[in-house]
Amino acid sequence: MPGTMYPIYRRWLTNRSAVSSPLLIRMFCVYDSVANTGTVSAVITNTSAASVSGNAHFAVTENKIPYSWYGLTTVEHVCRDMLPSGSGEAVTIPAGDSVTKTQNFTINASWNENNIYIASFVQGSTHEIYQAGQIGIMAKPDMDYYGVTFTELSGNNNEVAQPGEDIRMYVSAKNNGAGVYTGGASVSITDPYVLVTSSNPQTVAIGAGDVDTVLIFDFSIAGNCPVPYTAQFLMNFGTPGDTNTTRFMIVNRTGFADDMESGVNGWTTAGYNINWHQTTYKSHSATHSWYSGVESNHQYTILNDASLITPYFVVTPDSSLKFWHQHATEIDYDYMYSEIDNNRGWWQILGIYNGSQSAWTQVSYPLAAFGGQTVRLRFRFISDQSVNGEGWYVDDVMVPLTGIEEGTGQTRPVSLRISPNPFRNQTDIQLQITDNSEKNTSLNIYDVSGRLVKSFALRTAPYALRWDGTDLGGVPVPAGVYFVKLAAGETSVTEKILRLK
């Protein structure tokens, strides 16, 4: 049925995941794809100070089953079998000890063995699950596009792809499968204005759940390319079925802003029981806002899963999303989400809202992690099968607009150039400062949580620094995303940087 209980389940899961587990589970699997039989084992270790008893279960599940259901084209995590049965097998693990449970299994010929995973979990007498693990029987990687960073090989170095420029693109991907991905990515495009001039697949070893740069390629943009213009690259990760089509916008203006006073302005809606519409009943500024509710009685309906979606646009590295909203919903049951999509194939949550907020309130989310990428925003409203309220109003959405004069670029008092980016061992940071703020200049590096990782002393221009990937104590930082912030006087610029394994 329309609507979803996901917000409630998500809250329960979040609360439960904050409770430490007494167990660790490591899984091993041997599978004969000719006989369609195999053996799966779970090594269950008790890390607590007390004995743990329960039932050990194995669940054979299948993903990506083609099926049309309420807008879905596949269904996921379908339980095909329970081993040894639905009741499981009694197990007691002494404190600090381990036990191993093993089961034989057979895969039905009608199932897709490439999408079969076996989950193992230990469940207590009150049905509480202490711990779980999962393994794919085929140890097959499943690669998905994760994001890009790019540099201008020729152009005005304003961090925006424009007509007449040559671009070097760094493509990262995530392994959502069970095996290790070792490379082989490629890119193709058929476009009158965009030409790929070189492609360099990276030699990598990406384990399950990990992200790394898989491809570096160069392309040129024709000088007569119209703007804004959307090119679509086909990313092929070199394994069967692992292809993604990604949008990349060529623009002379970045960001997005709408005060809801000039019509629909490119917004679209999707989902079920969609009540999103523009209203004059309430607004933060002027006369209009977007409203998820029914105009006749100013109440939302039950079983909503309704999304309001912006057009695609380009994010500048140092920008943030800001918008005003107010809402009245059934607390702990009906939820609202602000989300962002950068072509990964799934929406990433920026904010979650619930209950009542009677005054117009502005919220803000940094978008530095999406700098230079083509994105869109979504405001998603979800309600369950009973009890409703007034709904959700959204107004004055803004990701700062930056106008760029064609052919001349954007003038900034401070700028950064980082190369290589992504990097493994070291990267060079070049700073340019065009005003008189040198006495108040600082350069710091932060991790994704905002924690200061590295600070550089800046003395005299020209500034050329090298970061060896260590923190303030000289310890190498983990692979991942970091932010380099240059501040000079009252101006600043932030660049995203990716350290590889």
C-alpha positions in Angstrom: 0.0 0.0 0.0 1.1 3.6 -0.3 2.9 5.3 2.6 5.6 3.6 4.6 6.4 2.6 8.2 10.1 3.2 7.5 10.5 6.3 9.7 9.3 4.3 12.8 11.4 1.3 12.0 14.4 3.6 11.3 14.0 5.2 14.7 13.8 1.8 16.5 16.9 0.6 14.6 18.8 3.8 15.4 18.1 3.5 19.1 18.9 -0.2 19.1 22.2 0.2 17.2 23.4 2.5 19.9 23.4 -0.5 22.4 26.7 -2.4 22.3 26.4 -6.0 21.2 28.0 -8.8 23.3 28.8 -10.8 20.2 30.9 -10.7 17.0 30.1 -12.9 14.0 32.5 -13.8 11.2 31.2 -15.7 8.2 32.7 -18.1 5.7 31.2 -19.7 2.7 32.1 -22.4 0.1 29.8 -22.8 -2.9 29.8 -25.1 -5.9 28.0 -23.2 -8.7 27.7 -26.4 -10.8 26.0 -28.5 -8.1 24.3 -25.5 -6.6 25.3 -26.6 -3.1 27.5 -25.2 -0.5 28.5 -24.8 3.2 28.2 -21.7 5.3 29.8 -21.2 8.7 29.5 -18.5 11.4 32.2 -18.0 14.0 30.4 -16.4 17.0 32.6 -14.7 19.5 31.4 -13.5 22.9 33.2 -10.3 23.8 31.3 -9.7 27.0 31.9 -10.7 30.6 28.9 -13.0 30.8 27.7 -16.1 29.0 25.2 -15.5 26.1 22.5 -18.0 25.1 20.1 -18.0 22.3 19.3 -19.6 18.9 21.6 -19.3 15.9 19.8 -18.8 12.6 20.9 -18.8 8.9 18.6 -17.0 6.4 19.1 -17.5 2.7 18.1 -14.2 1.0 17.9 -13.0 -2.6 18.2 -9.4 -3.9 17.3 -7.7 -7.2 14.4 -9.9 -8.0 12.6 -8.4 -11.0 9.1 -7.4 -9.9 6.8 -4.5 -10.5 5.3 -3.3 -7.2 4.2 0.3 -6.3 6.7 1.8 -8.7 9.6 -0.6 -7.8 11.2 -2.7 -10.6 12.9 -5.1 -8.2 12.4 -6.4 -4.6 15.3 -6.9 -2.2 16.2 -9.1 0.8 13.6 -11.8 0.0 14.0 -14.7 2.4 14.2 -17.9 0.4 15.1 -20.4 3.1 16.0 -20.7 6.8 18.7 -23.1 8.1 18.4 -25.5 9.7 14.8 -24.3 10.1 12.8 -21.3 11.2 13.5 -22.3 14.9 17.3 -22.1 14.5 19.8 -24.0 16.6 20.3 -23.5 20.4 23.7 -22.0 21.2 25.5 -20.9 24.4 28.8 -18.9 24.1 30.8 -18.6 27.3 32.3 -15.2 28.1 35.4 -14.6 26.0 34.9 -17.8 24.0 33.8 -18.6 20.5 31.7 -21.3 18.9 31.3 -22.2 15.2 28.0 -23.1 13.6 27.9 -24.7 10.1 25.1 -25.5 7.7 24.8 -27.1 4.3 22.6 -25.4 1.8 21.1 -25.8 -1.7 20.3 -23.0 -4.1 17.1 -23.5 -6.2 17.9 -23.3 -9.9 15.2 -20.6 -10.3 17.1 -18.3 -8.0 19.9 -16.0 -9.2 23.0 -17.2 -7.4 24.8 -13.9 -8.1 22.3 -12.2 -5.9 22.1 -14.7 -3.1 23.3 -13.7 0.4 23.2 -15.7 3.6 22.6 -13.9 6.9 23.5 -15.3 10.3 22.1 -14.0 13.5 21.8 -15.0 17.2 18.4 -14.3 18.8 17.6 -14.4 22.5 14.6 -15.9 24.2 12.8 -12.5 24.1 13.4 -12.4 20.4 16.1 -9.8 20.8 18.8 -10.2 18.1 22.2 -9.9 19.7 24.3 -9.7 16.5 24.1 -10.5 12.7 26.5 -11.1 9.8 26.1 -11.5 6.0 28.0 -13.1 3.2 27.4 -13.5 -0.6 27.8 -17.0 -1.8 29.5 -15.9 -5.1 31.8 -13.3 -3.5 30.9 -11.0 -6.4 31.5 -7.3 -6.3 28.7 -5.0 -7.1 29.9 -1.5 -8.1 27.9 1.7 -8.1 28.9 5.3 -8.9 29.6 7.3 -5.8 30.8 10.7 -6.9 33.3 12.8 -8.8 35.9 15.5 -8.3 37.5 17.3 -11.2 40.2 19.8 -12.1 40.5 22.1 -15.1 43.4 21.2 -17.4 42.7 24.3 -19.4 40.3 27.1 -18.5 39.9 29.8 -15.9 40.3 27.5 -12.8 37.0 28.6 -11.3 36.0 25.0 -10.4 33.1 25.1 -12.8 33.0 23.2 -16.1 32.4 25.7 -18.9 32.4 25.7 -22.7 35.9 25.6 -24.3 37.6 24.0 -21.2 39.4 20.7 -20.8 38.5 18.7 -17.7 40.1 15.9 -15.8 37.5 13.8 -13.9 38.2 11.5 -10.9 35.4 9.0 -10.5 34.8 7.1 -7.3 32.6 4.0 -6.8 31.3 2.0 -4.0 31.4 -1.8 -3.7 27.9 -2.9 -2.6 28.7 -6.5 -3.2 30.5 -9.3 -1.4 33.7 -9.8 -3.4 36.8 -7.6 -3.9 36.7 -5.2 -6.9 40.1 -4.9 -8.7 39.4 -2.4 -11.5 38.5 -2.2 -15.1 36.3 0.8 -15.2 35.7 2.7 -18.5 33.6 5.7 -19.7 31.8 6.5 -22.9 29.6 9.3 -24.2 27.9 10.2 -27.5 27.5 13.9 -27.4 28.1 16.7 -30.0 29.7 19.0 -27.4 31.7 16.6 -25.2 34.6 14.4 -26.3 36.5 12.0 -24.0 40.2 12.3 -24.9 41.8 9.8 -22.5 40.8 7.2 -19.9 42.9 5.7 -17.2 41.3 2.9 -15.1 42.8 2.6 -11.7 44.3 -0.5 -10.2 42.5 -1.0 -6.9 41.3 -3.5 -4.4 37.9 -2.4 -3.1 36.4 -4.6 -0.4 32.7 -4.9 0.4 31.3 -1.6 1.5 34.4 0.4 0.6 34.8 3.4 -1.7 37.8 4.4 -3.9 38.7 6.1 -7.1 38.2 3.7 -10.0 38.7 5.9 -13.1 40.5 9.1 -14.1 39.5 10.4 -17.5 39.9 13.7 -19.5 37.3 15.3 -21.7 37.0 18.5 -23.7 34.0 20.8 -23.9 33.3 22.4 -27.3 33.5 26.2 -27.3 30.0 26.4 -28.8 28.4 24.2 -26.2 25.2 25.9 -25.0 24.7 26.6 -21.3 23.3 25.3 -19.2 23.9 21.9 -20.8 23.7 18.4 -19.3 26.1 15.7 -20.6 25.4 12.1 -19.7 28.4 9.8 -19.2 28.0 6.0 -19.2 30.2 4.6 -16.5 31.1 0.9 -16.9 32.8 -0.7 -14.0 34.0 -3.7 -15.9 31.8 -6.3 -14.2 28.5 -7.6 -15.6 25.6 -5.3 -15.0 27.7 -2.7 -13.2 26.9 0.4 -15.3 25.6 3.8 -14.3 24.6 6.8 -16.4 25.6 10.0 -14.6 24.6 13.6 -15.3 27.2 16.3 -15.5 26.1 19.9 -16.1 28.1 22.5 -18.0 27.1 25.9 -16.7 27.8 29.6 -16.4 25.7 29.9 -13.2 25.9 27.6 -10.2 23.5 27.0 -7.3 19.7 27.1 -7.0 17.3 29.6 -5.5 13.6 29.9 -5.4 11.3 32.1 -3.3 8.2 30.3 -4.7 6.9 33.6 -6.2 7.4 32.8 -9.9 5.4 29.6 -10.5 6.5 26.0 -10.5 10.0 27.0 -11.7 11.2 23.5 -12.6 10.1 21.7 -9.5 8.5 18.2 -9.9 6.7 15.8 -7.7 6.8 12.0 -7.3 5.4 9.3 -5.0 2.0 8.3 -3.8 -0.9 10.4 -2.5 0.9 13.5 -3.6 -0.5 16.7 -2.1 2.4 19.0 -2.8 1.2 22.3 -4.3 1.9 26.0 -4.1 -0.2 27.9 -1.6 -0.9 31.4 -0.4 -2.3 30.2 2.9 1.1 30.5 4.6 4.5 31.7 3.5 7.7 32.9 4.9 8.3 35.7 2.4 5.9 37.5 0.0 2.8 35.3 -0.7 3.7 31.8 -1.7 5.2 28.6 -0.4 5.1 24.9 -1.2 2.6 22.9 0.9 2.2 19.1 1.5 -1.4 19.0 2.6 -5.0 19.5 1.3 -6.0 23.1 0.6 -9.7 22.7 1.5 -9.1 21.8 5.2 -5.3 22.3 5.6 -4.7 18.8 6.8 -2.6 16.1 5.1 -3.9 12.7 4.2 -2.9 9.3 5.4 -0.5 7.0 3.6 1.6 9.7 2.0 5.0 9.1 0.4 5.2 12.4 -1.5 8.3 14.1 -2.8 9.0 17.6 -4.0 12.1 17.7 -6.2 14.2 20.6 -7.6 15.7 20.7 -11.0 19.4 19.5 -11.3 22.0 22.2 -10.6 25.8 22.5 -9.9 27.1 23.0 -6.3 30.0 25.3 -5.6 32.6 23.8 -3.2 32.0 26.3 -0.4 28.2 26.6 -0.5 25.3 25.3 1.7 21.6 24.6 1.5 19.3 27.0 3.4 15.5 26.9 3.5 12.6 28.0 5.7 9.9 25.7 6.8 7.1 25.0 9.4 5.1 21.9 10.0 2.6 20.1 12.2 2.6 16.3 12.1 1.8 13.3 14.3 4.9 13.1 16.5 7.1 9.9 16.1 4.9 8.5 13.3 4.8 11.0 10.4 8.1 12.3 9.1 9.7 14.9 6.8 13.1 14.6 5.1 15.4 17.0 3.2 17.7 15.0 0.9 20.2 15.3 -1.9 21.0 13.1 -4.9 24.3 13.3 -6.8 23.5 10.5 -9.3 24.5 7.8 -6.9 21.1 6.1 -7.3 20.0 6.7 -3.8 19.0 9.8 -1.9 21.2 10.9 1.0 19.4 12.4 4.0 20.4 16.0 5.1 17.7 16.6 7.7 14.8 14.8 9.5 11.8 16.6 11.0 8.9 15.4 13.1 6.2 16.8 15.3 5.1 20.5 15.3 7.0 23.7 14.6 4.6 26.6 14.4 7.1 29.3 13.6 8.9 29.7 10.4 12.5 28.4 11.0 15.5 28.4 8.7 17.8 25.4 8.6 21.2 25.1 6.9 23.3 22.2 5.7 26.8 22.4 4.3 27.2 21.0 0.8 31.0 21.1 0.5 31.1 17.3 0.0 29.2 17.8 -3.3 31.3 20.7 -4.7 31.4 20.7 -8.5 28.9 17.9 -8.8 25.5 17.9 -10.5 22.8 17.4 -7.8 19.1 17.9 -7.1 17.3 18.3 -3.8 14.2 16.5 -2.5 11.7 17.3 0.2 9.9 14.0 1.1 6.8 13.8 3.3 5.7 10.4 4.8 2.6 9.6 6.8 1.2 6.4 8.2 -2.3 4.9 8.1 -3.9 7.0 10.8 -3.9 10.4 12.6 -2.9 13.5 10.7 -2.2 17.2 11.1 -1.7 20.4 9.1 1.4 19.2 7.1 4.6 20.8 5.9 5.3 24.2 4.4 8.7 24.9 2.6 9.7 28.4 1.4 12.8 30.4 0.2 15.1 27.5 -0.8 18.6 28.7 -1.6 21.9 27.2 -2.6 23.9 30.4 -3.3 23.8 31.4 -7.0 27.1 32.3 -8.5 27.1 34.1 -11.8 30.1 33.7 -14.1 30.9 35.8 -17.1 31.3 33.6 -20.1 34.9 33.2 -21.0 36.3 35.3 -18.1 35.5 33.2 -15.1 34.7 34.1 -11.5 36.8 36.6 -9.6 37.7 35.4 -6.1 39.9 37.2 -3.6 41.3 33.8 -2.5 41.6 30.5 -4.3 43.0 27.0 -3.9 44.5 24.5 -6.3 45.1 21.0 -5.1 46.9 18.4 -7.1 46.7 15.5 -7.2 43.2 15.1 -5.9 42.4 12.4 -5.0 45.8 11.5 -3.6 47.5 8.6 -1.7 50.8 9.7 -0.2 51.0 13.4 -0.7 49.4 16.3 -2.5 50.5 19.9 -3.3 48.3 22.9 -2.3 48.7 26.2 -4.1 47.1 29.3 -2.7 46.3 32.5 -4.5 45.3 35.7 -2.6 44.4 38.8 -4.6 43.5 41.2 -1.8 45.4 42.7 1.1 44.4 40.1 3.7 47.7 38.2 3.9 48.3 39.0 7.5 45.1 37.2 8.5 45.5 34.2 6.3 45.1 30.6 7.6 44.9 27.2 6.0 43.3 24.3 7.9 42.2 20.8 7.0 39.1 19.2 8.6 37.5 15.8 8.5 33.9 15.2 7.6 32.9 15.6 11.3 34.4 19.1 11.3 37.4 18.1 13.5 40.6 20.0 12.8 43.1 17.5 11.3 46.0 19.8 10.1 46.9 23.4 10.3 49.6 25.2 8.2 51.5 28.3 9.1 51.5 30.8 6.2 54.2 33.4 6.2 55.1 34.9 2.8 53.6 34.7 -0.7 53.6 32.9 -3.0 52.2 30.0 -1.0 52.9 26.5 -2.0 52.3 23.7 0.6 52.5 20.0 0.6 50.3 17.7 2.8 51.6 14.2 3.4 48.3 12.9 4.8 49.2 13.2 8.5 47.4 14.9 11.3 48.6 17.4 13.9 50.5 14.7 15.7 52.2 13.4 12.5 49.9 10.3 12.4 48.6 9.2 8.9 44.9 9.9 8.6 42.5 7.3 7.3 41.4 7.2 3.7 38.3 9.3 3.1 37.0 12.8 2.4 38.6 15.9 4.0 38.1 19.7 3.6 40.8 22.2 3.0 39.8 25.7 4.1 41.7 28.8 3.2 40.7 32.0 5.0 42.0 35.5 4.2 40.6 38.4 6.1 36.8 38.1 5.8 36.8 35.8 2.8 37.3 32.1 2.6 37.2 29.2 0.2 36.8 25.4 1.0 37.9 22.6 -1.3 37.1 18.9 -0.9 40.0 16.5 -1.0 39.9 12.7 -1.1 42.7 10.5 0.4 42.9 7.0 -1.1 44.0 3.9 0.5 
